[in-house]
Amino acid sequence: MSALLLRAENLGKSYPAIGHAGGRLRAMLQILAGRALASGSGVQVLRDVNLSVHAGQSIGIIGENGAGKSTLLKLFSGVIMPSSGSIERHGSMAALIELSAGFDQELSGMDNIFLKTALMGMSRRQTRQHLDAIIEFADIGDALWQPVKTYSSGMVVRLGFAIVAIQNPQLLMTDEVLAVGDESFQRKCIAWLDNYLAHGGTLLMVSHSTYQIKRLCPQTIWIHDHKVAMQGDSDRVINAYLDWHAEKQRQNEQPAQRAMNPEHYQVLSMQLLDARQQVVQEIRSGQALSIEMRLSTPDGRQPVAGFGIIDRGGLPVYGVASSNVANAGEQLSEQEWRYRVEFADLPLLPGSYTVRSHVLDPEGLRVCDSLETRLAVTGSTLELGSVRLQHKWQ
């Protein structure tokens, strides 16, 4: 087992309820008395977090706005103190959380380099040894000699990241750093992080970019409702997180109403089957899948079957109707037909999908009824989109 760098046990953070005079007075008296905020009182922004971070690990932290992600990094880095639980730290650490922290807004970027490195424990001689590397990495030109208060947020990120990069800590904590810098600086940061991790560095990374999390972090923590909702393999956790967002969006939408008139063409049932003909709701990307639909006809004529696949964002991935294929469908009785669509190797990328079956009139002009079910596709990949297209690199 590699060296332990960070351990949190039953970690929690609360703030006093200061929305009214009584709350502010109680909070002030607690501070003057040197007492911590009572457990369960005030506004709880994080609770019951347990985590161990060992050297060489790379862990992503995801969650909706206000879930407690940034608070967690601030607790880990010592910027704020916990209200409950404990934190154990070992080795050198650096945090890119609030990059302007430690900068004097009135001083120039150059003066702030010496100021911030001093706060990190470096002497002026050590800073001079790394000065060229800091200036080159930051790449902010003549702005280096201007007051930091004139900098854009992207320029502050550049300077802050450049200073941390030369420190090369055992554990690096970042909070949405790559979301602020421009495209060229993001590439530079990613290249530095790749090299940092390749040489045994340890990373805790907060980001809304699930792609960057999957690229850099094999493990991910999902913070939801101020506590850890899930942690483990990044693909599994991120898919669960995106599914939660998709379900939340669906709940805000008006569900479609099915026509249940037996005098109309209807979808009686739909099943998703794996290669062993077992009913499934989850399958691995690239494996076999069949969609079986049973349709009713009120007049004995053969209806047209159709199906479509929709991604978690509501975008159509693929759809087709049986009218495009000769001899499709099997008549089970005068009023019932069965259709089956088979994929030898399902090309969907990992994610959550909706499969919709449709029955159309025999002319294929009108959708008479629809039925849908969920399909989870598992797997691990850095590919983007919903479908894997066959390709070859040269």
C-alpha positions in Angstrom: 0.0 0.0 0.0 1.4 3.4 -1.0 1.9 6.1 1.6 -1.2 7.8 3.2 -1.3 11.5 2.4 -4.8 12.4 3.6 -7.5 10.8 5.7 -10.9 12.3 6.6 -13.2 10.6 9.1 -16.8 11.7 9.7 -15.9 15.1 8.3 -18.6 17.8 8.5 -18.9 21.6 8.2 -21.7 23.8 9.5 -22.0 27.6 9.5 -24.0 29.6 12.1 -27.5 30.6 11.2 -27.0 34.3 11.0 -30.0 35.4 9.0 -31.5 37.1 12.0 -30.1 39.1 15.0 -30.5 36.2 17.4 -28.5 33.8 15.2 -25.7 36.4 14.7 -25.5 37.0 18.5 -25.3 33.3 19.3 -22.6 32.8 16.7 -20.6 35.7 18.1 -20.8 34.4 21.6 -19.7 31.0 20.5 -16.6 32.5 18.8 -15.8 34.7 21.8 -16.1 31.6 24.0 -13.8 29.6 21.7 -16.5 26.9 21.2 -17.2 25.1 17.9 -20.6 25.3 16.4 -22.9 22.7 18.0 -23.4 19.6 16.0 -26.5 19.7 13.8 -27.1 23.4 14.4 -26.8 26.2 11.9 -26.5 25.6 8.1 -24.9 22.2 7.4 -22.9 22.3 4.1 -21.1 19.0 4.4 -21.5 15.9 6.6 -20.2 12.4 7.2 -17.4 12.4 4.7 -14.9 9.5 5.0 -12.0 9.3 2.6 -8.4 8.1 2.4 -6.0 9.4 -0.2 -2.8 7.5 -0.9 0.2 8.6 -2.9 -0.2 8.2 -6.7 -4.0 8.3 -6.6 -6.0 10.6 -8.8 -9.6 11.3 -7.6 -12.2 13.5 -9.2 -15.0 15.2 -7.2 -18.3 16.0 -9.0 -21.7 17.3 -7.9 -24.2 20.0 -8.6 -23.7 23.6 -7.6 -23.9 24.1 -3.9 -23.4 20.4 -3.1 -20.3 21.0 -1.0 -17.4 20.2 -3.4 -15.4 23.4 -2.9 -16.0 23.3 0.9 -14.5 19.8 0.9 -11.3 20.9 -0.7 -11.1 23.9 1.6 -11.3 21.6 4.6 -8.7 19.2 3.1 -6.3 22.1 2.4 -6.8 23.7 5.8 -8.4 26.9 4.5 -11.3 26.4 6.8 -11.7 24.2 9.9 -14.2 21.3 10.2 -17.2 21.5 12.5 -17.1 17.8 13.1 -14.9 14.8 12.4 -11.1 14.9 11.8 -8.5 15.3 9.0 -5.1 13.7 9.0 -2.5 15.1 6.6 1.0 13.9 5.6 3.5 15.2 3.0 3.6 18.4 1.0 0.3 19.8 -0.3 -0.8 22.6 -2.6 -4.3 23.9 -3.4 -5.6 25.7 -6.4 -8.9 26.7 -4.9 -9.2 30.4 -4.7 -6.2 31.5 -6.8 -6.3 35.1 -5.8 -5.8 34.0 -2.1 -2.3 35.1 -1.1 -2.1 37.7 -3.8 -1.9 41.4 -2.9 -4.2 43.1 -5.4 -2.1 46.3 -5.3 1.2 44.6 -6.1 2.4 43.6 -9.5 2.4 40.0 -10.7 6.2 39.9 -10.2 6.0 41.1 -6.6 3.2 38.6 -5.9 5.3 35.7 -7.2 7.8 36.4 -4.3 4.9 37.0 -1.9 3.1 33.8 -2.6 6.2 31.6 -2.8 7.2 33.1 0.6 3.8 32.0 1.9 4.6 28.5 0.6 7.8 28.5 2.6 10.3 29.3 -0.2 13.2 31.7 0.3 13.8 34.5 -2.2 16.9 32.6 -3.4 14.8 29.6 -4.2 12.2 31.7 -5.9 14.8 33.3 -8.1 16.0 29.8 -9.1 12.5 29.1 -10.4 11.6 32.5 -11.6 12.2 31.9 -15.3 10.1 28.8 -15.2 7.2 30.6 -13.5 7.3 33.5 -16.0 7.4 31.1 -18.9 4.5 28.9 -17.7 2.3 31.9 -16.8 2.9 33.6 -20.1 1.1 36.8 -19.3 3.6 39.1 -21.0 4.0 42.7 -19.8 1.0 42.2 -17.4 3.5 40.7 -15.1 4.6 44.2 -14.1 1.0 45.5 -13.6 -1.1 45.3 -10.4 -3.0 42.0 -10.0 -6.2 44.0 -9.5 -6.0 44.7 -13.3 -5.9 41.0 -14.2 -8.7 39.0 -15.7 -9.6 35.7 -13.9 -7.8 33.8 -16.6 -4.5 35.7 -15.9 -4.8 35.1 -12.2 -5.2 31.4 -12.9 -2.1 31.4 -15.1 0.0 33.0 -12.5 -1.4 30.9 -9.6 -0.9 27.6 -11.5 2.6 28.6 -12.6 3.6 29.2 -9.0 2.2 25.9 -7.8 3.7 24.0 -10.7 7.2 24.7 -9.7 6.5 23.6 -6.1 5.6 20.0 -7.4 3.7 19.0 -4.2 3.0 15.4 -3.2 -0.8 16.2 -3.2 -2.4 18.8 -5.5 -5.9 19.9 -5.0 -7.7 21.9 -7.8 -11.1 23.5 -8.1 -12.3 24.2 -11.6 -8.9 25.6 -12.6 -9.2 24.4 -16.2 -12.7 26.0 -16.6 -11.2 29.5 -16.3 -8.1 29.4 -18.5 -8.2 29.7 -22.3 -7.7 26.8 -24.7 -3.9 27.0 -25.0 -3.5 27.3 -21.2 -5.8 24.4 -20.6 -3.6 22.3 -22.9 -0.5 23.4 -21.0 -2.1 22.5 -17.7 -3.3 19.1 -18.9 0.2 18.3 -20.2 1.7 19.4 -16.8 -0.9 17.3 -14.9 -0.2 14.2 -17.1 3.5 14.5 -16.4 2.8 15.2 -12.7 0.7 12.0 -12.4 3.1 10.0 -14.5 5.8 10.7 -11.9 3.8 9.7 -8.9 1.9 12.8 -8.1 -1.5 12.7 -6.3 -4.5 14.7 -7.4 -7.9 15.7 -6.0 -9.8 17.5 -8.7 -13.1 19.3 -8.5 -14.7 19.9 -12.0 -18.0 20.1 -13.8 -16.2 18.6 -16.9 -16.9 14.9 -16.6 -14.6 14.4 -19.6 -11.6 15.9 -17.8 -12.5 13.9 -14.7 -12.6 10.6 -16.7 -9.4 11.5 -18.5 -7.3 12.3 -15.4 -9.0 10.5 -12.5 -9.7 6.7 -12.4 -11.7 7.2 -9.2 -14.5 9.7 -8.6 -16.6 11.0 -5.6 -20.1 12.3 -6.2 -21.1 14.9 -3.6 -24.9 15.2 -3.4 -27.0 17.0 -0.8 -23.9 17.8 1.2 -22.7 14.2 1.6 -21.0 11.5 -0.4 -23.7 9.9 -2.6 -21.3 7.5 -4.4 -17.6 6.9 -4.9 -15.5 4.4 -6.9 -14.7 3.8 -10.6 -15.1 7.1 -12.5 -17.2 5.6 -15.4 -19.7 4.1 -13.0 -20.0 7.2 -10.7 -20.1 9.7 -13.6 -22.8 7.7 -15.4 -24.9 7.6 -12.2 -24.4 11.3 -11.8 -25.5 12.1 -15.4 -28.4 9.7 -15.0 -29.5 11.6 -12.0 -29.5 14.9 -13.9 -31.4 13.3 -16.8 -34.0 11.9 -14.4 -34.4 15.3 -12.7 -35.0 16.9 -16.1 -37.5 14.2 -17.1 -39.5 14.8 -13.9 -39.9 18.5 -14.9 -41.3 17.5 -18.2 -44.9 16.5 -18.9 -45.0 12.7 -19.6 -46.5 11.6 -22.8 -50.0 10.0 -22.6 -50.4 6.6 -24.2 -53.6 5.8 -26.1 -55.2 2.7 -24.6 -58.2 2.3 -27.0 -58.4 -1.3 -28.1 -59.9 -0.2 -31.4 -56.5 1.4 -32.3 -53.2 -0.2 -33.1 -51.3 -0.6 -29.9 -47.9 -1.6 -28.5 -48.7 -4.4 -26.1 -45.1 -5.0 -24.8 -41.5 -4.4 -25.4 -38.5 -6.3 -24.0 -34.7 -5.8 -24.2 -32.9 -9.2 -24.5 -29.2 -10.1 -24.2 -27.4 -12.8 -26.2 -28.8 -15.5 -23.8 -32.3 -14.2 -24.5 -32.6 -12.9 -20.9 -34.6 -9.7 -20.3 -32.2 -6.9 -19.3 -32.1 -3.2 -18.5 -28.4 -3.0 -18.6 -25.8 -4.2 -21.1 -22.1 -3.6 -21.9 -21.2 -1.6 -24.9 -20.3 -3.8 -27.9 -22.4 -6.8 -26.7 -25.5 -8.2 -28.5 -28.9 -6.8 -27.8 -32.4 -7.5 -29.2 -35.5 -5.4 -29.0 -38.7 -7.4 -29.1 -42.1 -5.7 -29.6 -45.6 -7.1 -29.6 -48.2 -5.1 -31.4 -52.0 -5.4 -31.7 -54.1 -4.7 -34.7 -57.8 -4.0 -34.5 -58.6 -5.0 -38.1 -56.3 -7.9 -38.8 -54.0 -5.8 -41.1 -50.3 -5.9 -40.4 -49.1 -2.7 -38.5 -45.8 -1.1 -39.1 -43.3 -1.3 -36.2 -40.8 1.4 -35.4 -38.2 2.0 -32.7 -35.9 4.8 -31.6 -33.1 5.3 -29.2 -32.7 8.6 -27.3 -29.7 9.7 -25.2 -29.9 11.0 -21.7 -30.1 14.6 -23.0 -33.2 13.8 -25.1 -31.4 13.8 -28.5 -32.3 11.1 -31.0 -29.5 8.6 -31.6 -31.1 6.3 -34.1 -34.5 5.2 -35.4 -36.0 3.1 -38.1 -39.3 1.5 -39.1 -40.2 -2.0 -40.3 -41.7 -0.6 -43.5 -38.1 -0.3 -44.8 -37.6 -4.1 -44.6 -39.3 -6.8 -46.6 -40.9 -9.7 -44.6 -40.4 -8.0 -41.2 -42.6 -9.2 -38.4 -44.3 -12.5 -37.4 -48.1 -12.9 -37.1 -48.9 -14.6 -33.7 -52.7 -14.3 -34.1 -55.3 -12.4 -36.0 -54.9 -9.4 -33.6 -51.2 -9.7 -32.7 -47.8 -9.3 -34.4 -44.3 -9.7 -33.1 -41.3 -7.7 -34.3 -37.6 -8.2 -33.4 -34.6 -6.0 -34.0 -31.2 -7.5 -33.3 -27.8 -5.8 -32.8 -24.9 -8.3 -33.0 -22.6 -5.7 -31.3 -24.4 -2.7 -29.9 -22.4 0.4 -30.9 -23.8 2.7 -28.1 -21.2 4.3 -25.9 -21.6 4.0 -22.1 -24.4 6.0 -20.7 -28.2 6.0 -20.1 -30.6 5.8 -22.9 -34.4 5.5 -23.6 -35.6 2.9 -26.1 -39.0 3.8 -27.6 -41.2 1.4 -29.6 -43.9 2.6 -31.9 -46.8 1.1 -33.8 -47.9 2.8 -37.0 -50.9 2.2 -39.2 -50.3 -0.2 -42.1 -49.6 2.7 -44.4 -46.8 3.9 -42.1 -48.3 7.4 -42.0 -49.5 7.7 -38.4 -48.0 6.8 -35.0 -50.8 5.2 -33.1 -49.1 4.2 -29.9 -45.7 4.2 -28.2 -44.0 2.5 -25.3 -40.6 3.3 -23.8 -38.1 1.7 -21.4 -34.7 2.6 -20.0 -31.4 1.1 -21.1 -28.1 1.5 -19.3 -25.0 0.8 -21.3 -21.8 0.2 -19.3 -18.2 0.3 -20.2 -15.1 2.5 -20.0 -14.1 4.9 -22.7 -12.9 8.5 -23.3 -14.8 8.7 -26.6 -17.4 11.4 -26.9 -21.0 11.2 -28.2 -23.4 8.4 -28.1 -22.3 5.9 -30.8 -19.0 4.3 -31.6 -18.2 4.6 -35.3 -15.8 2.1 -36.8 -12.5 3.8 -37.6 -8.8 3.3 -37.9 -6.0 5.7 -37.1 -3.1 6.0 -39.7 
